[in-house]
Amino acid sequence: LGGFSGCRAVTYSGSSSPSRVSQAEDESGVSIRKPSILHRLVARVAMTCYLNSLVQSLYMTPEFRNAIYNGKFGNIAERETRSIPYQIQKLFLLLQTSELGSLETRDLTASFGWSNNEAYDQHDVQELCRLMFDALELKWRGTQNEKLIENLYRGKMQDFVKCFKCGRENVRPDVFLDLPLAVKPFGAMEAFRSVEEALQAFITPELLDGSNQYFCENCNSKEDAHKGLRVTEFPYLLTIQLKRFDFDYNTMHRIKLNDRVTFPDVLDLNPFVYSPNTDAVDVDRDKRLCGRAWICSEVVMAGQQIDRALVNQLLKRGEYVYELFSVMVHQGSAAGGHYFAHIKNMDQGQWYCFNDTRVESVSPEEISKSFGGSYGGWSTSNTNAYMLMYRKVLFNRKVLTNNEIENVQNDVADKNLSVLWSRLLFFSVLQLDVDSRLPFGKFKAWLGQKLSIDPAQFVVVKHYKEDDKGYECNSKDDENVRSAFDNVFKIGIKLRPPLREDEKLIRIVQFDLEELNRENWKVLFECAASKETTVRDLMLQCIHLYAGTYGQQLQFNQIRLREMPSLNHPMKAVLDPADTLDCRGAQWSNNIYFQIITDEHLIGAPGVPVLVRRFRPSTVEVSNIQEVLVDPDATSQMESLAYGVSSLSGIPVERLAFTEIGSSWEKWPFALSRLAMLDGSVKFFEHPSYAPNDVIDRVGGRVIYYRDIAEVPKQLSIEDRKQIQIKEHGQSMSAVARRRERPLRIQMSSISEP
């Protein structure tokens, strides 16, 4: 969820005010207008609102900002346009030095791998925070900031199950970057009154009893047990998500919970830290010592001056005492809305509201309104806190305030901004005064010299209007600039070798068996190829790009390139490495689907994969989609399929039955109704029409269902049938509803390489 289009849009402009530019001309005849360097903070960023709130909160976090300023994120040759740390550093420096009233972030979103349209999609600020931190950790491997996210934001917890009979615990250590706290317990009428109450529920273990007993390996029997999470270490900077978005199973729609949930300026987390010496949190003791937050939640205020005496008293109990410094607020419904942030200036002790291009001081009363609930009337406000950030109070640790850190910033700025500005010239929209008689080849060579990039490694892209996707410039080297850029609105560059006349860019999409909504499959990158390119060469190119983009080195036998069935597309499931792309026919440059094989038994194994799914009549459930390898040279492909399914499921071959191939109109994930399979409307055959030797050609990339004919069907009540219908209808409706909502993603590279 994110802002409507009413939020400030993401655009490219990065130029300075006309009154503050100087002009220089180099020997190639190209005149550049250079922005001058200013040394003052501009605390307004115009961008998509959920991104705006997060970036402002990070910028106003001195520890994070200091690390960004002190980072060294390479040079032009390392493709700064797709370096997330570099683009954050650039944006932070511009916030400090630019005289513009607001700044724009297309360079940052481009480093995420977002297209122009994706920058307008509605998304969740907590999801963005997680993805950004994951991307930064991956980019910072082997650098001085390698442990930054871990040291600042990562806490530790344990996922445990404790048997009542023998007392033995099964413990799995885990880490977290944020704590997702429920606003309202599942099925309850009343919401939690405070963050502390929600946190107590978060660490309260679940009782496993009755039909849900835990199988204890030590007792070798099913026993009553406790299952839950316990926090063993809170991070220095704690992020809390209030889970205000839920799903109503009665209406089958997403809803927003606008209930009142209070949060204090000073949060004492000592009672919530697990100690092996105690079995549970002493809730009564916590209420006695810090009762104002739990018992009197209706009088809690946020945004007030910190009571140092209270803080000192709480620190005597333990180190986990936290001070609130950021409140990210969502205004709207589950269908969409607007984000803004209340952030505390740690140097001044003053709270400000950052709302798109407006920054203004805010009172404790206004901040407290973000608790939710109703204010001064019968109606409930839809403007309430969604994400909170707390900083650990450490009197014995020196934390730089804004004034103290300014010297560090200015020192970095003095050393780096002259270089930075020269680079910004080519990663922002600039006005170039070019001699119209200049040959295009000489102009491109000049660009390459200024960018320190071989001209053979980038192409010039022409834009005929502000928001078009751009068209590669194929002008001859001796053609003049006037002719090459006639009627062009602006030009840009794309870092890759120019396409040959017979080449096209093919979009490579991740094939995800676990994501049934194909609209949510991630676009990984684009590859340049021609009809004569072999599938093997394309696979090697994909492996190279995947390693550079996502940091994972794959082996050749770990991947497949797949087709997806459609009315006008061949049914062949997997592309043969020995074939050329010409085997795909007229649509040879359509999307290709990149599959990473995760089952060790299938890696390198011979055979053609067929997708199967088991239907269990006894429980009226279906399994996840799985793969079975079929021998194309077998005497009977059907027999090869049956033995593969038998090995996978444990069902004897003679008891297996399969569905027929569905209509050519069917699409991924080729779902069948469970009730139809149970009632016999969808039939299963021991010898379907594609037996014995048409399995590979006729099934292709479709999904075949199978069942055990000896399994006794479950007798369903009217209510059971209704619940299955509601669930299946809800899944299909939610898939349609999500179709226009692209999944939030951050990839490490948005630029294809050779």
N, C-alpha and C positions, 0 to 999 in steps of 0.2 A: 504494500500500500504506500502511496506517496501523494505528491501534490497534483492537483488538477492543472490544466494548462494555464490557469491563472497565476501560477507561480512563475517567477522570473525564468525565462528560458535560457538555455545554454547556447552561447554564440561564440564566435571566434575572436572578436575584436580585442586587441591587446595594445593598441597604440595609445600614446599619451595625448593630453590636451594640446591643441594646435599652438597655444601660447607658450608651451614648454618644450618645444622641439628644436633641435639644432640640425643642420643639414651638412652632409659631407658627400663628396663625389670622388670615386676612385678612377683609376686610369682606363677602365673599360667603358666609361661613358654612362654608368648607371649611378643615379643619384638616390641616396637613402636618407629618409628623415629619421633621425635618431632621438629616442626619448632620453631626457636628462634624468639623473639619479636623484631621488628625493629621499629624505630620511625622516619619515613620520609614519605612524600607524594609521592605516585605513581599515576600520573594522566592519566593513560591509562587503559581502560577496553576493553578486547576483547569479543565481544558478538554480537548478532544480532543487526544490525546498528540502527534501530529505537529505540530499548530499550537502546542501548549505549548512544545515544544523550540525551535521557530524563534523565537517571540516572546521567550522567555527569553534566547536568544542575542543577539537584537537589543537587548533591554533592557540586557544586560550589555556592550554595545558602546558605550563612552562617546561616540564621534564621532557615531554614529547617534542615540543618545538625546539628545545635546545639540541636534542639529538639530531633532529632534521637539519638544523643550521650547521652543525659540526660534521655532518656526513659528507663524504666525497663519492659522488655517484658517477664517476667515469667521464667520458668525453663524447664528442660528436660521433666518433667511430663506433661507439657502443649504442648507437641508436637511442638518443635521449628522448625522442618523441614517444617511445613506448616504455620508458623507465618511470614507473610509478613513484619511487623515492625522489627522483630528480624533479618530476612535475610538482610534487608536493612542496619540495624545497623552493622551487621557482615561485609557486603561488604564495607561500609564506613570505618570501622576500618581497614580492610585489605588494602584499598586504602592508608590509612595513614601509616600503619606499615609494609606492605609486601615489600620485596626486589625484587619481580618478576616484570619484565618489563610490564606485562599485567595480568589482572585477569579475571577469567571466572565466569559465573553467573548461572550455572545450578541449584544451590541451590535456588536462587531467583526465577527463572522461575518454579521450582518445587513447591515453595510455592504458586504460582499463580494457581497451578493445571494443569500445562501444561505437556503434554507428550514430549518425545524427538523430535518427528516429528513436533509438534506445535511450537517449538522454532525456526524452520526454515521457518515458514509461513510468508508471506509478510503482514504487517499490517500498520496502520496509527498511527503516534506518538501522535497525539492529542487525538485519541480514547483511546490509551493506558494510557495517562495521566489521563483522566477522570475516567477510570475503576480503576486505581491504587489509586487515591484519594478516590473513593467510598469505595474500599476495606479497605483502611487505616482508614477511618472514622468509618466503622463498627467494625474493630478490636480494635479501640481505645476507644470505648464506656466505660465509667466508669473509665478511666485512666486520668493521668495528661495531656495527649495530645489530649483529647477528642475534644477540640475546635481549634486544631492547623490548620487544613485545612481551617476551617471557618475564623479564624482570619487572615490568611495569604493570601488566594486565593479567598475567596468568596466575590463577589460584589452583589449589589441589583439593581433590575430594576422593572419597572411596564409595564404590558401589558394592554393597554387601548383602549377604543372606546369612542369617543366624538361625540354626536349628534349636528349637526349644528343648528337645530331648537330650541331646549330647552337649549343647552349648557351642558346638564348633561353628566357626564362621568361614564363609567363602568370600574373600575380599578381592576386588579388582580395582587397583589405583586408576585414577582418571584426573584430567585437568580441565579447566574451564576458563574462558575469556569473558563470560558474562553469566549472570544468574537469571534464568527465566522464571519469574514468580507469577503464579496464578492470581488473578484478581478475584475470581470466584471459584470455590470448590466445584467439582463436576457434580451436576445434579442438584446443587444447593440453591436456595432462594436468596440468601444473603451473601454479600461479598466480604472478603477480609477487610477489617477496619484500617489496617496499617501495614506498612512494609514488614515490620517486625512479625506481625501475625502471619503474613504470607510466607515469610522465611521460616517460621516455626513449622508451618504445614509442609514446606519443602523438605525439611530434614526429619519429619516424623515418619517412622517406618510403616510400611503396609503389612497387615497381618495376612499371612498365607495359611488358610485353614479350609476345612471341608473338602470340596472337590478341587480346590486350588492349592492343595498341600504341596510342600516342597519335597522333592526326593533327595534325601540326605545320603551321600555316598558312604559316609562314616557309619550311619545306622543301617544302611542298605534297605531303607524303607521310606515311605512317604510320611512326613511329620509336619506338625505346625511350625511355622517359622516367621521371622521378621525379615522383610526385604526393604531396602531403602538406600538413601544417599546420606553421606555425612561429610561435612567440610572439615578438612584437616589444616588448611592454610588459606587465608584470604589474601588477595594480591594487594600491591601498593595502591593501585588505582582500580577501584571496583565499579564495574558496570552492571546495573540491574535493569532488566527488561520487565515491565509490567504487561502481562499477556492480556491485552484488552480485546484482541480479536479472537472470536470463537466461531463455532459452527452450530447452528440450531437444527437438530435432527427432526424437529417437527415441521419446520418450514423448508428445510433443506437449503438454507441460505446462510451466508456468512453474516455475522453480527458483530457489533462493537459493544463492549461492556463499559458504560460510562459511570459506574459506581464510584463512590468516594473511597479513596485509599490514601491515607496520610503518609508522609515521609518526613523525618526530622532533619534539622540542620546538622546535628551530631548524632551519628548512628553507632551505638555500642554493639559490636558483634562478638564480643568475648563469650557471651553465653551460648553462641551458636557454633563455636569451634569444638570439634570432637576431641576428647581426651580419652586415651585407653583406660584411665583410672575410673571413669564414670561411664555407665551404660547409656545414659540419656541426658538430654539437656534439662537442667533444673528450671522449669518454666516459672514456678512460683517464686523462686529466688530472684529471677530476672524482673518479675513484675514488682517485687518489693523495692529493688534497687533502682530500677529505671521505669517506674510506673507511668510516667507522664505520656509515654508513647503508646502504651498498650491499653491502659485503663481509661485514660482521658483523651482518646484520639480526637474527640471533637474540638478540643482547644489547641491542638498542635498547629504551630505556624512554621512556615519555611521562609528563608531569605532574611532572617534576623542576624544581628551581630552574635558572634559565638560567645557563649558563657565559658570563659577560661577556667573558672573555678570548677564547673561541672566536668569539663574535659580532664582536668587534673585528677579529679575524684575517680572518673571512669578509668583513666590510665593506670591507677593503682590496682585495678582488677585484671589488667592485661593489656597487651599492645594493640589489640584490634579495635581501635576507636577511629571513626571516620568523619570527615567533614564534607558536606554536600557542596559541589561547585558547578554542576551542570544539570539542567532539567530540559530534556527534549520533549516537546509538547505536540500532540496530534490533534488537529481540529477537523472534525468531519465524521464520516461514517465508515463502515467496513468497505463500502464501494469505492471510496476515495476521500481525499481531503488535502490538508495542508500541514506541513511541519514548520515549527519555529523553535527557538531555544532561549531559555533563560540561563545566562552564564555569569559566574562570579569572577570579577577581576581580583585575583588573589593578592595583588599588591595594595589595592585601594580598599578591599573588603566591600566593594560595591557591586550590586547585581545589575545586569543589563539584559534587555530583550533584543535578540538578533532575529529580525523578521524580514527576510529578503534584503532589500536595500536600506531598511530602516534599522537604526541602532539607537536605543533610548534607555535611560535608567528605569528600573522597575521596582515597585514597592513590595514588601513582604506580603501584603494583601493580594496583589496580583499573582505572585508566585503560588500562594496558598490556594488560589482558585483552581490551579492545575491538579489539585487533589482529586477533582471530579465531583460528581453529585450535583446538587442544586444550590444556587446562590440567590437568595432574595426573591424566590418565587417557587411555583409548583413544578416548573419544567426542569429537566435535567440537562446540564450543559454537555455539549459534545466536544468540549475543549479540555483535554486532560493530559497529565504526564504519561509518557509512554516509555521513556528510557531515562535513567538517572545515573550520574557519575559521582562517585565519592572518592576523596583522597585520604589516605591514611595520615593521621596526626602523629608526627615524629618530631618531638622537640630536640632530640639529640642528633638529628640528621639535617644537614644544611640543604635547604631547598631554595633555589634561586627564585626570587620574586620577579615581577615584570621589570621593575627598575634595575634590579641587579643583573638581570639577563640581557638588558638592552646593550650593555657594553660588549657582551659576547656577540650579539646580533650585529651591532655596528662594525665590529672588527671583522666578522665574516663578510658583511656586506662590502666593506671597504676593499677587501682582498678579492672578492669573487664577483661583485656586481658588474665591474667593467667587462669581465669575460662573459658573465651571464647575459648582459644586455646585448652583446654582440651576437650571442646565440639566439636570444629571443627574437631578433630581427627576422629569423628564418623559421620560427615556429609560432608566429603570430601573423595577423593581417597587417601588411605594410604597404605603403605607397611608394612605388619605384618609378622614377623618371628615366625612361629608356629611349635611346635614340632609335627611332622607328626603322632606320636603315640597317641596324645591327643584325647580322646573320643569326638565325636561331641556334646554330651549332655553337657559335661564340658565346651567346647568351647562356646556354646550358652549361658550357665550360666555366663561365664566370660563377654561376650558381654552385657548381661542384667545388670550385676553389674556395668560395666563402663557407661552404658547409663541410669542407675537408672530406668530401665523398667523391669517389670516382664517378664521373658522369655516366659511365656505363651501368652503374648500380642504382640509378633512380630514373623515373620517368616524370615528365611534366604533364600535369592534369589540367584540363580546361574546364571551367565552370561557366555556364551561360546564364545561370541565375543563382541566387543566394543558397538555395537548399537542394540543388540537383546533386547527383552522385558523382559527377565529374566524368570527363571523357579524355582518354589518353591522347596526347598530342603526337601525331605522326608526321609532323612537318619535316621536310628535308633540311639538312644542315645549312645549305646555302640560301634557304628561303628567309626573307627578312621578317623581323618581329611583327611589323604591321600586318603582313599577310597571315602569319601564323596565328595571331591572336585577334583576328578581326571579329568584332561583336562579342568578345569574351568579357564576362563580368569580372572574373578574377581567375588567377591560376594558383595551382598548388603543386606539391611534389609527392610522389609515392616511392618508397624505398624498395625497389626491386628492379631487376633488369627489364628492359623493354620487351614486350611480347613480339614474337615473330609473326609474320602474316598468317601462318597456319595454326597459331596457338590461341588458346582461350584460358581464362581462369576458371578452374573447377572448384566449387565449394565443397569442402570436406566436413561432414557432419558426424558427430559421435553417435554410434549405434548403441543404445542403452536398453538392455533387456528388462531392467527393473523399472523403467519409466514408460508407463503404458500410453501416456499422452505424447505423441510424436512431436507436437508443437513445442514441447519443452526440451527437445534434444538440442544440445549445444553445437553451434557452428565453431569448429576448431580453428580453421584457417582456410586459405585458398592456395591452390597449386596451379602453376602454369603447365599446360600440356597440349599436345596435338593429337590428332587421330592416330598417328603412328607411334605415340608413346606407349610403351608396354606397361601392363599392370604392375609388373615387377619394379620397373623404374619409378612408377608413381608411389608404390608402397615404400620404397627406400626414401623417396622425397618426404613422404608423410612421417616416417620414423625420425628423420633429421629435424623436421619442423616441430614435431611433438617434443623431442628432447630439448630443443631450444626454447620452446614456448612454455612447457609445463614442467621441465626439469626431471623428466623420467625417461630413461633410456630403455627402449623396447627392442626385443629381438625380432627378426623377420618372421619366425614361426609363432609369434605371440599375437599377430594381428591378421585381420581379414578386411578386405574391401568388399562391401556389400551393395547390392541393388535393393530397391524397395519396390514391390509389385504395384502396378497401376494399370489402368485400362489400356494405355498406349505404351506400356513399357514391358520388356520381356520379363518372364517369371524367374529367370536365373537368379539364384540366391547370392552366390559368391563369385566374384570375378576371378578368373584363372590367371595366375601370374604370367603365364606364357602368352596370353592373348594381348592384342593391342586394344586401345580404347575404341577403335573402329568397330569392334564387335558389338558395341552398344547401339549401333545404328545411327539414325539422324540425330538422336538426342545424346550423343556421346559426351557432351560437356555438362549434362545435368548433374545434380548433386550425387556425390558418392558417400557412402556411409562407412565410417571407420570403426571397426570393432576390435576391442582389446580382449583377448581370450584370458579369462581368469581361472577357469577350471584346469588344474595341472594335468588331468588325464586327457584333455583335448589338445594341449599344446604340442604341436608337431605330429599329432596322430593322423594317419591317412583317412581319407573319406570326405564326403560332402556333408556339411551340417544341415540337418532338418530340425525345425523348431517344433517342439511338442509341449503339451500341457495336459496334466492328469485331472480327470473329473472323478471325484469320490462320491458315489451315490449315498453311501452310509452317513455322510456328514453334509452332503450337498455343498461341497467346497471344491475349488479348483486350485491347483498348484501354480507357482510362478512358471514363467516360460523358460524352458530348458532346451539344450541342444543334444541331438543324437547324431552320430556320424554314420552315414550310409555308404557302403562300398559301391561305387559306380560300375565296377566290373564284376559284381557278384552275379551268380546264376539267377538269383531272385533278389531284387532290391527290396521287395516287401519283406522277405525273410530277414535281410540284413537290418532293416528298420525295426522289425519285431524283436530281434535279439538285442539290439541296442537299447530299446525301451525296457525290455525285461531286465537287463543289467542295471539300468538306471533306477527302476521302480521296485524290483524284487518280485514282480508279477510273472508267473510262468507264461511262456510264449503261447501255449494253447488256451490261455484264459484272457488274452488281449483282444480288444476290439477298438476300431478307429472310426473317426468321423470322415465323411466325404469332404471333398474340396468345395468350399463355398462359392458364392457368386463372384464374378470378376469385379463387382461393385464394392465388395468388402475391402476395408482398409485396416491398417495396423491399429490395434493389436489383434484383430480378427476375433473379437470377443463373442462368445456364445452364451445364451441365457442358461443359467443353472437349472431353472425350473423346466425349460424346454428339454434339456438333456435328461432331467429326472423323469419327466412325463412321457418321453419317447418321441416328442415332436422333432427333436434332433436325434437321428438314429446313429447307432454304432454298428460297424460291420467287421467281421473277422477277415473278410476278403474284400476291401473297398475297390472301387473302380480303377484306382491307380496301381493296383497289384497286377502282375508281379514286378514289372520292370519300368513303370512310368513314374516312380516315386520322385526322383530328382527333377525330372523335366516338368511334371504337372504340379507338384507341391511347391517347388521353388522357394520363395521367401515367406509363404503363408505359414500359419500355425495350425497343426493337427492336434485334435484332442483324442485322448485314449482313456480306457477304463478297464477295470477288472470285471468280467462278466459274472463272476461268482460272488461279487460284493452285493449284499442285501441293501436295497434302497431304504432310505429313511422315510417314515410316515410323517408328513408335515401337517400341522394344524393350520387353520385359516389364518391365525395370527402370524405363524411362522412364514407362510407364503407372502403375507403382506409385508413383513419386515424385509424379506429377500427382494421383493419387487421395489420397495422404497430404496433399498441400498443400491440395487443395480441401476435404477432410474437416476438416483442421486449421483452415482459415479459418472454416468453418461452425460448428465446435465452439467456437472461440474467441469467435465472435460471440455464441453462446448463453451462454457462460461470463461474458462481460462484461455481459450484459444487466442484471444486478442492480447493476452497479458504475457509478454515474453519473460522467461525466467531471468532473475538478476544474476549477472555473471561478471567476473573480472578475470581476464586472461592475461598471461604475462607478455603476450605479443599480439599486436593487431596487424602486423605487417608480414606478408609472405616473403620468404627468402628463397633463393635458388637452391 
